[in-house]
Amino acid sequence: MFSQIDYQVTSMWQSFVSSIPVIVIAIIVLLVTGLIAGSAAKIADKLTGKTELRPSLKTLIETLVKLAIWLFGVMLAAIIVFPDLTPGSLFAGLGIGAVAIGFAFQDIFENFLAGVLIMLREKMRIGDFIACEGISGKVEHITLRETHIRAGSGELTVVPNSILFKNPVEILTDVEQRCHSVVVGVSYDADLDKAAEVIRKAVERVDAVDVGKGIDVFANEFNSSSVDFLVRWWAGSSPADELASRDKVVRAIKQALDSAGIEIPFPYVTHTFKHSVPIES
């Protein structure tokens, strides 16, 4: 029994020693593959840097170039270590293995494919402000698995790409300007035509507003203590531009209505009084 074990151990050791040169060659192949992949990525970066491709698409091209070179290098190293392997059998094995790995790492591959498709499509570029599934902010970085979104208050949210691909994404900065709105209430005693004209002229004087795209002032609703106007204007599309233009518009409207003697009423509140002691009949 011990002689059989000794024979097996000796055979395994001799087989390992005899395969050391092959293993060394395979390691050298992998090291050369790494150097070639790095150089190819730099070349791809220089070539794409001269084009007008989006940064996310440039990253995708560099990643695919490195992935293709590494795949070829690993296959070559495997054939060197295992001479019985052929490219056909290796591809067949990779196919079966890919199915098994796909089931085991379904979420990872889903995010990977979503990342590729996000990088290929024209919309949602780095620097855009977006909102999706309660997450909003500026797109800082897009990788093949996740997207980094920086909120206006500074927090960074790392979002799996599958969420951004499968759900509706609102791109706030898809164009340079978008329409903003605010509700302004005036008293029931006010002349509505005059109030609308005062509001319109006040908004027109705001420098952040694009007057050429028009300003809308609609009598919109009968409220409890006021008649409400819906005021709409066009200004910068980023959240910071929206806040800045809204601030100026609200200030201008308030000042104009005060100067015209038009009241902006307080909301009417109904108070209910409760007696602490029952009233005797």
C-alpha positions as YAML, in Angstrom:
chain: A
units: angstrom
residues:
- id: 1
  name: MET
  ca: [0.00, 0.00, 0.00]
- id: 2
  name: PHE
  ca: [2.72, 2.46, 1.00]
- id: 3
  name: SER
  ca: [4.72, 1.57, -2.07]
- id: 4
  name: GLN
  ca: [1.70, 2.36, -4.25]
- id: 5
  name: ILE
  ca: [1.28, 5.77, -2.56]
- id: 6
  name: ASP
  ca: [4.99, 6.46, -2.92]
- id: 7
  name: TYR
  ca: [4.79, 5.56, -6.62]
- id: 8
  name: GLN
  ca: [1.83, 7.91, -7.15]
- id: 9
  name: VAL
  ca: [3.51, 10.80, -5.32]
- id: 10
  name: THR
  ca: [6.74, 10.26, -7.24]
- id: 11
  name: SER
  ca: [4.89, 10.16, -10.55]
- id: 12
  name: MET
  ca: [3.01, 13.38, -9.72]
- id: 13
  name: TRP
  ca: [6.24, 15.12, -8.73]
- id: 14
  name: GLN
  ca: [8.04, 14.00, -11.88]
- id: 15
  name: SER
  ca: [5.10, 15.13, -13.98]
- id: 16
  name: PHE
  ca: [5.12, 18.53, -12.26]
- id: 17
  name: VAL
  ca: [8.88, 18.96, -12.69]
- id: 18
  name: SER
  ca: [8.67, 18.02, -16.36]
- id: 19
  name: SER
  ca: [5.86, 20.55, -16.90]
- id: 20
  name: ILE
  ca: [7.69, 23.45, -15.19]
- id: 21
  name: PRO
  ca: [9.22, 24.76, -18.44]
- id: 22
  name: VAL
  ca: [5.77, 24.73, -20.05]
- id: 23
  name: ILE
  ca: [4.22, 26.54, -17.07]
- id: 24
  name: VAL
  ca: [7.01, 29.13, -17.18]
- id: 25
  name: ILE
  ca: [6.37, 29.69, -20.89]
- id: 26
  name: ALA
  ca: [2.62, 30.08, -20.18]
- id: 27
  name: ILE
  ca: [3.36, 32.64, -17.44]
- id: 28
  name: ILE
  ca: [5.64, 34.54, -19.83]
- id: 29
  name: VAL
  ca: [2.83, 34.50, -22.40]
- id: 30
  name: LEU
  ca: [0.44, 35.99, -19.82]
- id: 31
  name: LEU
  ca: [2.96, 38.69, -18.86]
- id: 32
  name: VAL
  ca: [3.49, 39.59, -22.51]
- id: 33
  name: THR
  ca: [-0.28, 39.60, -22.97]
- id: 34
  name: GLY
  ca: [-0.58, 42.12, -20.12]
- id: 35
  name: LEU
  ca: [2.04, 44.38, -21.69]
- id: 36
  name: ILE
  ca: [0.41, 44.17, -25.11]
- id: 37
  name: ALA
  ca: [-3.05, 44.83, -23.64]
- id: 38
  name: GLY
  ca: [-1.77, 47.92, -21.80]
- id: 39
  name: SER
  ca: [0.00, 49.24, -24.92]
- id: 40
  name: ALA
  ca: [-3.05, 48.56, -27.07]
- id: 41
  name: ALA
  ca: [-5.28, 50.43, -24.63]
- id: 42
  name: LYS
  ca: [-2.94, 53.44, -24.79]
- id: 43
  name: ILE
  ca: [-2.94, 53.33, -28.59]
- id: 44
  name: ALA
  ca: [-6.73, 53.10, -28.64]
- id: 45
  name: ASP
  ca: [-6.90, 56.05, -26.24]
- id: 46
  name: LYS
  ca: [-4.70, 58.16, -28.51]
- id: 47
  name: LEU
  ca: [-6.70, 57.22, -31.61]
- id: 48
  name: THR
  ca: [-10.09, 57.87, -30.01]
- id: 49
  name: GLY
  ca: [-8.76, 61.04, -28.37]
- id: 50
  name: LYS
  ca: [-8.55, 62.63, -31.80]
- id: 51
  name: THR
  ca: [-12.22, 61.92, -32.48]
- id: 52
  name: GLU
  ca: [-15.42, 63.43, -31.11]
- id: 53
  name: LEU
  ca: [-16.54, 60.21, -29.43]
- id: 54
  name: ARG
  ca: [-18.14, 60.46, -26.01]
- id: 55
  name: PRO
  ca: [-15.84, 59.65, -23.03]
- id: 56
  name: SER
  ca: [-17.98, 56.64, -22.08]
- id: 57
  name: LEU
  ca: [-17.70, 55.23, -25.62]
- id: 58
  name: LYS
  ca: [-13.92, 55.74, -25.58]
- id: 59
  name: THR
  ca: [-13.75, 53.79, -22.32]
- id: 60
  name: LEU
  ca: [-15.83, 51.01, -23.85]
- id: 61
  name: ILE
  ca: [-13.51, 50.71, -26.86]
- id: 62
  name: GLU
  ca: [-10.40, 50.55, -24.64]
- id: 63
  name: THR
  ca: [-12.03, 47.90, -22.42]
- id: 64
  name: LEU
  ca: [-13.08, 45.73, -25.36]
- id: 65
  name: VAL
  ca: [-9.59, 45.94, -26.91]
- id: 66
  name: LYS
  ca: [-7.98, 44.84, -23.63]
- id: 67
  name: LEU
  ca: [-10.58, 42.10, -23.15]
- id: 68
  name: ALA
  ca: [-10.00, 40.67, -26.64]
- id: 69
  name: ILE
  ca: [-6.21, 40.61, -26.18]
- id: 70
  name: TRP
  ca: [-6.48, 39.00, -22.75]
- id: 71
  name: LEU
  ca: [-8.88, 36.37, -24.06]
- id: 72
  name: PHE
  ca: [-6.47, 35.44, -26.84]
- id: 73
  name: GLY
  ca: [-3.50, 35.37, -24.43]
- id: 74
  name: VAL
  ca: [-5.28, 33.16, -21.87]
- id: 75
  name: MET
  ca: [-6.36, 30.74, -24.61]
- id: 76
  name: LEU
  ca: [-2.79, 30.56, -25.94]
- id: 77
  name: ALA
  ca: [-1.41, 29.93, -22.43]
- id: 78
  name: ALA
  ca: [-3.98, 27.19, -21.84]
- id: 79
  name: ILE
  ca: [-3.06, 25.44, -25.10]
- id: 80
  name: ILE
  ca: [0.65, 25.61, -24.14]
- id: 81
  name: VAL
  ca: [0.01, 24.03, -20.72]
- id: 82
  name: PHE
  ca: [-2.48, 21.48, -22.06]
- id: 83
  name: PRO
  ca: [-1.27, 20.43, -25.53]
- id: 84
  name: ASP
  ca: [-4.31, 18.21, -26.09]
- id: 85
  name: LEU
  ca: [-6.52, 21.30, -26.16]
- id: 86
  name: THR
  ca: [-7.51, 22.65, -29.53]
- id: 87
  name: PRO
  ca: [-9.12, 26.00, -30.30]
- id: 88
  name: GLY
  ca: [-12.34, 24.17, -31.21]
- id: 89
  name: SER
  ca: [-12.53, 22.22, -27.97]
- id: 90
  name: LEU
  ca: [-11.56, 25.31, -26.01]
- id: 91
  name: PHE
  ca: [-14.35, 27.36, -27.56]
- id: 92
  name: ALA
  ca: [-16.79, 24.53, -26.91]
- id: 93
  name: GLY
  ca: [-15.71, 24.42, -23.29]
- id: 94
  name: LEU
  ca: [-15.99, 28.16, -23.02]
- id: 95
  name: GLY
  ca: [-19.53, 27.97, -24.39]
- id: 96
  name: ILE
  ca: [-20.64, 25.43, -21.81]
- id: 97
  name: GLY
  ca: [-18.80, 27.29, -19.07]
- id: 98
  name: ALA
  ca: [-20.34, 30.59, -20.14]
- id: 99
  name: VAL
  ca: [-23.83, 29.15, -19.72]
- id: 100
  name: ALA
  ca: [-23.03, 27.88, -16.22]
- id: 101
  name: ILE
  ca: [-21.31, 31.10, -15.23]
- id: 102
  name: GLY
  ca: [-24.17, 33.10, -16.73]
- id: 103
  name: PHE
  ca: [-26.67, 31.45, -14.41]
- id: 104
  name: ALA
  ca: [-24.38, 31.84, -11.40]
- id: 105
  name: PHE
  ca: [-23.54, 35.49, -12.05]
- id: 106
  name: GLN
  ca: [-26.71, 36.63, -13.79]
- id: 107
  name: ASP
  ca: [-26.82, 40.05, -12.11]
- id: 108
  name: ILE
  ca: [-23.17, 40.79, -12.91]
- id: 109
  name: PHE
  ca: [-23.60, 39.95, -16.60]
- id: 110
  name: GLU
  ca: [-26.88, 41.86, -16.72]
- id: 111
  name: ASN
  ca: [-25.15, 44.99, -15.41]
- id: 112
  name: PHE
  ca: [-22.22, 44.41, -17.78]
- id: 113
  name: LEU
  ca: [-24.44, 44.21, -20.87]
- id: 114
  name: ALA
  ca: [-26.50, 47.17, -19.63]
- id: 115
  name: GLY
  ca: [-23.26, 49.14, -19.23]
- id: 116
  name: VAL
  ca: [-22.23, 48.35, -22.82]
- id: 117
  name: LEU
  ca: [-25.62, 49.45, -24.16]
- id: 118
  name: ILE
  ca: [-25.62, 52.63, -22.04]
- id: 119
  name: MET
  ca: [-22.18, 53.55, -23.39]
- id: 120
  name: LEU
  ca: [-23.28, 52.89, -26.97]
- id: 121
  name: ARG
  ca: [-26.43, 55.02, -26.91]
- id: 122
  name: GLU
  ca: [-26.17, 58.75, -27.40]
- id: 123
  name: LYS
  ca: [-28.24, 59.85, -24.43]
- id: 124
  name: MET
  ca: [-27.11, 60.19, -20.79]
- id: 125
  name: ARG
  ca: [-23.56, 61.41, -21.10]
- id: 126
  name: ILE
  ca: [-21.05, 62.14, -18.35]
- id: 127
  name: GLY
  ca: [-21.92, 65.55, -16.89]
- id: 128
  name: ASP
  ca: [-25.67, 65.20, -17.44]
- id: 129
  name: PHE
  ca: [-28.10, 65.71, -14.55]
- id: 130
  name: ILE
  ca: [-30.54, 62.80, -14.36]
- id: 131
  name: ALA
  ca: [-33.34, 61.41, -12.19]
- id: 132
  name: CYS
  ca: [-34.28, 57.73, -11.98]
- id: 133
  name: GLU
  ca: [-36.12, 55.69, -9.35]
- id: 134
  name: GLY
  ca: [-35.77, 58.37, -6.69]
- id: 135
  name: ILE
  ca: [-32.07, 58.94, -7.48]
- id: 136
  name: SER
  ca: [-31.06, 62.29, -8.91]
- id: 137
  name: GLY
  ca: [-27.79, 64.09, -9.52]
- id: 138
  name: LYS
  ca: [-24.91, 64.58, -11.92]
- id: 139
  name: VAL
  ca: [-23.43, 61.63, -13.84]
- id: 140
  name: GLU
  ca: [-19.75, 61.58, -12.88]
- id: 141
  name: HIS
  ca: [-18.54, 58.21, -14.18]
- id: 142
  name: ILE
  ca: [-19.89, 55.29, -16.22]
- id: 143
  name: THR
  ca: [-18.25, 51.86, -16.01]
- id: 144
  name: LEU
  ca: [-19.26, 48.53, -17.49]
- id: 145
  name: ARG
  ca: [-21.02, 47.56, -14.25]
- id: 146
  name: GLU
  ca: [-22.15, 50.74, -12.49]
- id: 147
  name: THR
  ca: [-22.73, 54.46, -12.84]
- id: 148
  name: HIS
  ca: [-21.65, 57.09, -10.30]
- id: 149
  name: ILE
  ca: [-24.22, 59.83, -9.64]
- id: 150
  name: ARG
  ca: [-23.36, 62.84, -7.46]
- id: 151
  name: ALA
  ca: [-26.34, 64.45, -5.73]
- id: 152
  name: GLY
  ca: [-26.63, 68.23, -5.48]
- id: 153
  name: SER
  ca: [-25.92, 67.99, -1.74]
- id: 154
  name: GLY
  ca: [-22.66, 66.14, -2.37]
- id: 155
  name: GLU
  ca: [-23.56, 62.48, -1.76]
- id: 156
  name: LEU
  ca: [-22.34, 59.91, -4.28]
- id: 157
  name: THR
  ca: [-24.71, 57.12, -5.32]
- id: 158
  name: VAL
  ca: [-23.30, 54.05, -7.09]
- id: 159
  name: VAL
  ca: [-26.13, 52.72, -9.28]
- id: 160
  name: PRO
  ca: [-26.07, 49.31, -11.03]
- id: 161
  name: ASN
  ca: [-26.37, 49.86, -14.76]
- id: 162
  name: SER
  ca: [-29.34, 47.50, -15.04]
- id: 163
  name: ILE
  ca: [-31.46, 49.95, -13.01]
- id: 164
  name: LEU
  ca: [-30.68, 52.81, -15.39]
- id: 165
  name: PHE
  ca: [-31.27, 50.62, -18.42]
- id: 166
  name: LYS
  ca: [-34.56, 48.97, -17.40]
- id: 167
  name: ASN
  ca: [-36.25, 52.02, -15.85]
- id: 168
  name: PRO
  ca: [-37.24, 55.41, -17.30]
- id: 169
  name: VAL
  ca: [-34.43, 57.96, -16.90]
- id: 170
  name: GLU
  ca: [-35.25, 61.67, -16.87]
- id: 171
  name: ILE
  ca: [-32.31, 63.60, -18.38]
- id: 172
  name: LEU
  ca: [-32.63, 67.16, -17.14]
- id: 173
  name: THR
  ca: [-29.75, 68.56, -19.19]
- id: 174
  name: ASP
  ca: [-30.44, 66.85, -22.52]
- id: 175
  name: VAL
  ca: [-30.84, 70.38, -23.95]
- id: 176
  name: GLU
  ca: [-29.33, 73.66, -22.79]
- id: 177
  name: GLN
  ca: [-32.66, 75.12, -21.66]
- id: 178
  name: ARG
  ca: [-35.93, 73.76, -20.29]
- id: 179
  name: CYS
  ca: [-39.21, 75.15, -19.05]
- id: 180
  name: HIS
  ca: [-39.62, 76.07, -15.37]
- id: 181
  name: SER
  ca: [-42.76, 77.12, -13.53]
- id: 182
  name: VAL
  ca: [-44.04, 78.71, -10.34]
- id: 183
  name: VAL
  ca: [-47.53, 79.33, -8.97]
- id: 184
  name: VAL
  ca: [-48.48, 82.90, -7.97]
- id: 185
  name: GLY
  ca: [-51.68, 83.69, -6.09]
- id: 186
  name: VAL
  ca: [-53.48, 87.07, -6.12]
- id: 187
  name: SER
  ca: [-56.51, 88.16, -4.12]
- id: 188
  name: TYR
  ca: [-60.06, 87.78, -5.46]
- id: 189
  name: ASP
  ca: [-60.39, 91.57, -5.52]
- id: 190
  name: ALA
  ca: [-57.52, 91.95, -8.02]
- id: 191
  name: ASP
  ca: [-58.01, 92.72, -11.70]
- id: 192
  name: LEU
  ca: [-56.79, 89.46, -13.24]
- id: 193
  name: ASP
  ca: [-55.88, 90.99, -16.60]
- id: 194
  name: LYS
  ca: [-53.79, 93.64, -14.89]
- id: 195
  name: ALA
  ca: [-52.18, 91.08, -12.56]
- id: 196
  name: ALA
  ca: [-51.25, 88.84, -15.48]
- id: 197
  name: GLU
  ca: [-49.65, 91.75, -17.34]
- id: 198
  name: VAL
  ca: [-47.69, 92.85, -14.24]
- id: 199
  name: ILE
  ca: [-46.40, 89.31, -13.74]
- id: 200
  name: ARG
  ca: [-45.45, 88.94, -17.40]
- id: 201
  name: LYS
  ca: [-43.48, 92.19, -17.50]
- id: 202
  name: ALA
  ca: [-41.74, 91.31, -14.24]
- id: 203
  name: VAL
  ca: [-40.55, 87.96, -15.63]
- id: 204
  name: GLU
  ca: [-39.43, 89.59, -18.90]
- id: 205
  name: ARG
  ca: [-37.05, 91.84, -16.96]
- id: 206
  name: VAL
  ca: [-35.20, 88.88, -15.40]
- id: 207
  name: ASP
  ca: [-31.87, 88.43, -17.19]
- id: 208
  name: ALA
  ca: [-31.78, 84.63, -16.62]
- id: 209
  name: VAL
  ca: [-35.00, 84.17, -18.62]
- id: 210
  name: ASP
  ca: [-34.95, 83.48, -22.37]
- id: 211
  name: VAL
  ca: [-37.69, 85.90, -23.45]
- id: 212
  name: GLY
  ca: [-37.44, 84.71, -27.06]
- id: 213
  name: LYS
  ca: [-38.99, 81.36, -26.16]
- id: 214
  name: GLY
  ca: [-42.01, 83.01, -24.60]
- id: 215
  name: ILE
  ca: [-43.43, 83.51, -21.13]
- id: 216
  name: ASP
  ca: [-46.73, 81.93, -20.15]
- id: 217
  name: VAL
  ca: [-49.04, 83.40, -17.49]
- id: 218
  name: PHE
  ca: [-52.23, 81.36, -17.08]
- id: 219
  name: ALA
  ca: [-55.04, 81.89, -14.59]
- id: 220
  name: ASN
  ca: [-54.95, 78.34, -13.35]
- id: 221
  name: GLU
  ca: [-57.06, 77.69, -10.26]
- id: 222
  name: PHE
  ca: [-59.54, 79.10, -7.73]
- id: 223
  name: ASN
  ca: [-57.84, 78.55, -4.40]
- id: 224
  name: SER
  ca: [-59.30, 79.03, -0.92]
- id: 225
  name: SER
  ca: [-58.01, 82.59, -0.56]
- id: 226
  name: SER
  ca: [-56.59, 83.44, -3.99]
- id: 227
  name: VAL
  ca: [-56.77, 83.04, -7.71]
- id: 228
  name: ASP
  ca: [-53.63, 81.18, -8.74]
- id: 229
  name: PHE
  ca: [-51.60, 81.93, -11.85]
- id: 230
  name: LEU
  ca: [-49.28, 79.34, -13.40]
- id: 231
  name: VAL
  ca: [-46.16, 81.18, -14.61]
- id: 232
  name: ARG
  ca: [-43.77, 79.40, -17.00]
- id: 233
  name: TRP
  ca: [-40.47, 80.53, -18.49]
- id: 234
  name: TRP
  ca: [-37.38, 79.09, -20.19]
- id: 235
  name: ALA
  ca: [-33.93, 79.15, -18.58]
- id: 236
  name: GLY
  ca: [-30.84, 76.97, -18.05]
- id: 237
  name: SER
  ca: [-31.56, 73.26, -17.66]
- id: 238
  name: SER
  ca: [-29.25, 72.34, -14.78]
- id: 239
  name: PRO
  ca: [-30.64, 72.29, -11.21]
- id: 240
  name: ALA
  ca: [-28.40, 75.23, -10.27]
- id: 241
  name: ASP
  ca: [-29.69, 77.26, -13.22]
- id: 242
  name: GLU
  ca: [-33.27, 76.39, -12.29]
- id: 243
  name: LEU
  ca: [-32.83, 77.53, -8.68]
- id: 244
  name: ALA
  ca: [-31.10, 80.74, -9.75]
- id: 245
  name: SER
  ca: [-33.76, 81.69, -12.30]
- id: 246
  name: ARG
  ca: [-36.60, 80.74, -9.94]
- id: 247
  name: ASP
  ca: [-35.12, 82.94, -7.22]
- id: 248
  name: LYS
  ca: [-34.92, 85.95, -9.56]
- id: 249
  name: VAL
  ca: [-38.39, 85.36, -10.99]
- id: 250
  name: VAL
  ca: [-40.06, 85.06, -7.58]
- id: 251
  name: ARG
  ca: [-38.32, 88.22, -6.32]
- id: 252
  name: ALA
  ca: [-39.24, 90.16, -9.46]
- id: 253
  name: ILE
  ca: [-42.91, 89.09, -9.31]
- id: 254
  name: LYS
  ca: [-43.21, 89.95, -5.62]
- id: 255
  name: GLN
  ca: [-41.71, 93.39, -6.12]
- id: 256
  name: ALA
  ca: [-43.87, 94.10, -9.20]
- id: 257
  name: LEU
  ca: [-47.12, 93.06, -7.51]
- id: 258
  name: ASP
  ca: [-46.29, 95.14, -4.43]
- id: 259
  name: SER
  ca: [-45.56, 98.18, -6.60]
- id: 260
  name: ALA
  ca: [-48.86, 97.69, -8.47]
- id: 261
  name: GLY
  ca: [-50.80, 97.41, -5.21]
- id: 262
  name: ILE
  ca: [-51.90, 93.84, -5.97]
- id: 263
  name: GLU
  ca: [-52.20, 91.72, -2.86]
- id: 264
  name: ILE
  ca: [-50.67, 88.24, -2.52]
- id: 265
  name: PRO
  ca: [-52.99, 86.85, 0.18]
- id: 266
  name: PHE
  ca: [-52.09, 84.49, 2.98]
- id: 267
  name: PRO
  ca: [-53.67, 81.01, 2.76]
- id: 268
  name: TYR
  ca: [-57.07, 81.00, 4.43]
- id: 269
  name: VAL
  ca: [-57.05, 78.78, 7.51]
- id: 270
  name: THR
  ca: [-60.19, 77.64, 9.31]
- id: 271
  name: HIS
  ca: [-59.73, 77.36, 13.09]
- id: 272
  name: THR
  ca: [-61.77, 74.88, 15.10]
- id: 273
  name: PHE
  ca: [-62.24, 75.82, 18.75]
- id: 274
  name: LYS
  ca: [-62.78, 73.09, 21.32]
- id: 275
  name: HIS
  ca: [-64.31, 73.70, 24.74]
- id: 276
  name: SER
  ca: [-62.36, 72.22, 27.62]
- id: 277
  name: VAL
  ca: [-65.53, 72.27, 29.78]
- id: 278
  name: PRO
  ca: [-68.88, 71.02, 28.48]
- id: 279
  name: ILE
  ca: [-71.51, 73.74, 28.11]
- id: 280
  name: GLU
  ca: [-74.47, 73.05, 30.32]
- id: 281
  name: SER
  ca: [-77.91, 73.51, 28.85]
...
